[in-house]
Amino acid sequence: MIDGKNCLELIKSRQSDRKYSDRQIEKEKLDRILDAGCMAPSACNAQPWKFIVVNGPILLSGLAEASSARLLGMNSFVTQAPVIIVIVREKPNLSSKIGAHIKDKDFSLFDIGIATENICLQATAEGIGSCIIGWFDEKQIRKLLAIPKSKRVELIITLGYSLSDKREKRRKPREETVSYNKY
């Protein structure tokens, strides 16, 4: 089992990588990355996600096109990723759905966030870079991957062996983001 210090070091080393080599990701590593996403906790164990792994060149090219915003200069790096995971929100189970209605919170979005970070942390542990992307043409992605109109594409994650330099994390001081016993 990983100890607390090593776990924090892993978390600190995870970054959004936007430059990848053309080296392919080994199947064993990709399987562990996907297992990490599947093992994420979720409200009432709803597991409201489907992970679509895209590694074929034609579909990768289509996803890169669907996620780039040339005018804004966003996401042009997606073309370099040898693997993209598309995260589709599935319907939650009944108890999670009832809880969401009672509490006026869509727990499935939290659940997807947790699963997404599990994927990215496992990728980091495997020596693979990742970047979570929320800016994309959902209709185009749905069409490319034959995703039913009733489903939502919430996020995509690029994966690849990173060529990015490790960056020092800049975060607000803890005093601005953490308090004890009151706001």
Legacy VTK file of the C-alpha trace (Angstrom):
# vtk DataFile Version 3.0
C-alpha trace
ASCII
DATASET POLYDATA
POINTS 183 float
0.000 0.000 0.000
1.209 3.491 -0.798
1.986 5.679 2.204
0.657 9.188 2.787
3.793 11.035 1.691
4.106 9.060 -1.547
0.418 9.548 -2.286
0.755 13.314 -1.877
3.862 13.311 -4.104
1.888 11.487 -6.801
-0.904 14.070 -6.535
1.615 16.917 -6.697
3.287 15.426 -9.777
0.053 15.115 -11.763
-0.310 17.945 -14.253
-2.185 18.767 -17.430
0.174 17.702 -20.191
-0.247 19.242 -23.614
2.653 17.736 -25.533
2.969 14.018 -26.266
5.393 11.679 -27.989
4.092 9.278 -30.617
4.937 6.291 -28.382
1.934 4.021 -27.944
0.579 3.253 -24.477
1.023 -0.377 -23.473
-2.256 -2.299 -23.070
-1.415 -3.380 -19.489
-0.934 0.256 -18.457
-4.092 1.375 -20.244
-6.052 -1.429 -18.565
-4.853 -0.291 -15.117
-5.761 3.314 -15.953
-9.275 2.218 -16.937
-9.572 0.014 -13.837
-8.747 3.067 -11.719
-11.665 4.926 -13.300
-14.008 1.966 -12.827
-13.010 1.660 -9.156
-14.000 5.243 -8.345
-16.623 5.628 -5.653
-20.020 6.965 -6.684
-23.236 7.999 -4.955
-25.212 4.849 -4.109
-22.687 2.907 -6.218
-24.454 4.219 -9.344
-21.277 4.221 -11.490
-22.942 6.668 -13.914
-20.236 6.567 -16.580
-19.106 4.878 -19.719
-15.497 5.256 -20.812
-14.982 5.120 -24.570
-11.326 4.473 -25.382
-10.305 5.888 -28.729
-6.955 4.860 -30.198
-7.667 4.513 -33.919
-6.047 7.215 -36.078
-9.178 8.232 -37.982
-11.305 8.634 -34.846
-8.444 10.348 -32.992
-8.233 12.864 -35.811
-11.983 13.449 -35.663
-11.888 13.941 -31.891
-8.985 16.368 -32.241
-11.044 18.353 -34.742
-14.095 18.279 -32.459
-12.113 19.564 -29.486
-10.017 22.291 -31.061
-10.970 25.936 -31.074
-8.601 27.455 -33.606
-9.818 31.019 -33.133
-9.166 30.783 -29.406
-5.997 28.737 -29.821
-7.375 25.988 -27.599
-6.672 22.255 -27.605
-4.552 22.067 -30.756
-2.315 19.583 -28.886
-5.068 16.939 -28.934
-3.801 15.753 -32.335
-0.680 14.382 -30.580
-2.499 12.133 -28.084
-2.256 8.411 -28.906
-5.289 7.684 -26.702
-8.363 9.708 -25.838
-10.917 8.588 -23.279
-14.383 10.012 -23.819
-16.486 10.065 -20.651
-20.205 9.701 -21.201
-22.696 10.256 -18.393
-25.042 7.333 -17.920
-28.282 7.374 -15.974
-27.763 6.954 -12.244
-29.459 4.165 -10.349
-32.786 4.848 -8.644
-31.450 5.583 -5.149
-28.858 8.045 -6.477
-31.515 9.682 -8.636
-33.886 10.058 -5.685
-31.101 11.463 -3.506
-30.153 13.935 -6.221
-33.754 15.119 -6.444
-34.152 15.467 -2.674
-30.827 17.286 -2.221
-31.025 19.242 -5.497
-27.548 18.057 -6.493
-26.566 16.056 -9.538
-24.351 13.488 -7.857
-23.485 11.897 -11.209
-21.355 14.920 -12.096
-19.379 14.563 -8.851
-18.997 10.853 -9.548
-17.644 11.520 -13.037
-15.193 14.035 -11.600
-13.890 11.476 -9.119
-13.543 8.789 -11.799
-11.774 11.265 -14.083
-9.196 12.152 -11.463
-8.674 8.472 -10.634
-7.856 7.933 -14.317
-5.420 10.845 -14.370
-3.690 9.847 -11.134
-3.236 6.270 -12.328
-1.881 7.587 -15.631
0.639 9.659 -13.668
1.621 6.591 -11.638
2.164 4.729 -14.938
4.424 7.510 -16.276
1.773 8.698 -18.723
0.634 12.295 -19.127
-2.986 13.382 -19.251
-5.157 16.414 -19.805
-8.848 16.774 -18.948
-10.799 18.673 -21.591
-14.270 20.132 -21.275
-14.221 22.337 -24.393
-15.413 20.318 -27.400
-18.213 19.958 -29.929
-20.435 17.430 -28.196
-22.657 16.823 -31.234
-19.642 16.064 -33.395
-18.232 13.637 -30.825
-21.614 11.934 -30.444
-21.789 11.454 -34.197
-18.195 10.165 -34.499
-18.631 7.586 -31.741
-22.308 6.648 -32.315
-23.296 7.936 -28.863
-27.085 8.176 -28.451
-28.548 11.691 -28.327
-29.974 10.892 -24.900
-26.425 10.657 -23.451
-24.120 13.508 -22.426
-20.439 13.623 -23.257
-19.103 15.302 -20.120
-15.318 15.228 -20.543
-12.518 13.868 -22.637
-9.079 12.925 -21.372
-5.999 12.869 -23.565
-3.338 10.330 -22.652
0.211 9.921 -23.877
3.837 9.844 -22.933
4.454 13.459 -22.029
7.070 15.662 -23.618
5.996 18.574 -21.383
8.353 19.970 -18.790
7.296 19.393 -15.204
5.853 22.632 -13.885
5.813 23.861 -10.335
2.254 24.034 -9.102
1.031 27.496 -8.213
-1.771 27.336 -5.719
-3.447 29.812 -3.434
-2.067 29.783 0.083
-3.775 27.158 2.229
-5.109 29.918 4.507
-7.244 31.163 1.594
-8.754 27.792 0.774
-8.930 25.905 4.090
-10.579 26.786 7.384
-11.405 24.848 10.524
-14.744 24.819 12.321
-16.200 27.882 10.552
-16.126 29.576 7.182
LINES 1 184
183 0 1 2 3 4 5 6 7 8 9 10 11 12 13 14 15 16 17 18 19 20 21 22 23 24 25 26 27 28 29 30 31 32 33 34 35 36 37 38 39 40 41 42 43 44 45 46 47 48 49 50 51 52 53 54 55 56 57 58 59 60 61 62 63 64 65 66 67 68 69 70 71 72 73 74 75 76 77 78 79 80 81 82 83 84 85 86 87 88 89 90 91 92 93 94 95 96 97 98 99 100 101 102 103 104 105 106 107 108 109 110 111 112 113 114 115 116 117 118 119 120 121 122 123 124 125 126 127 128 129 130 131 132 133 134 135 136 137 138 139 140 141 142 143 144 145 146 147 148 149 150 151 152 153 154 155 156 157 158 159 160 161 162 163 164 165 166 167 168 169 170 171 172 173 174 175 176 177 178 179 180 181 182
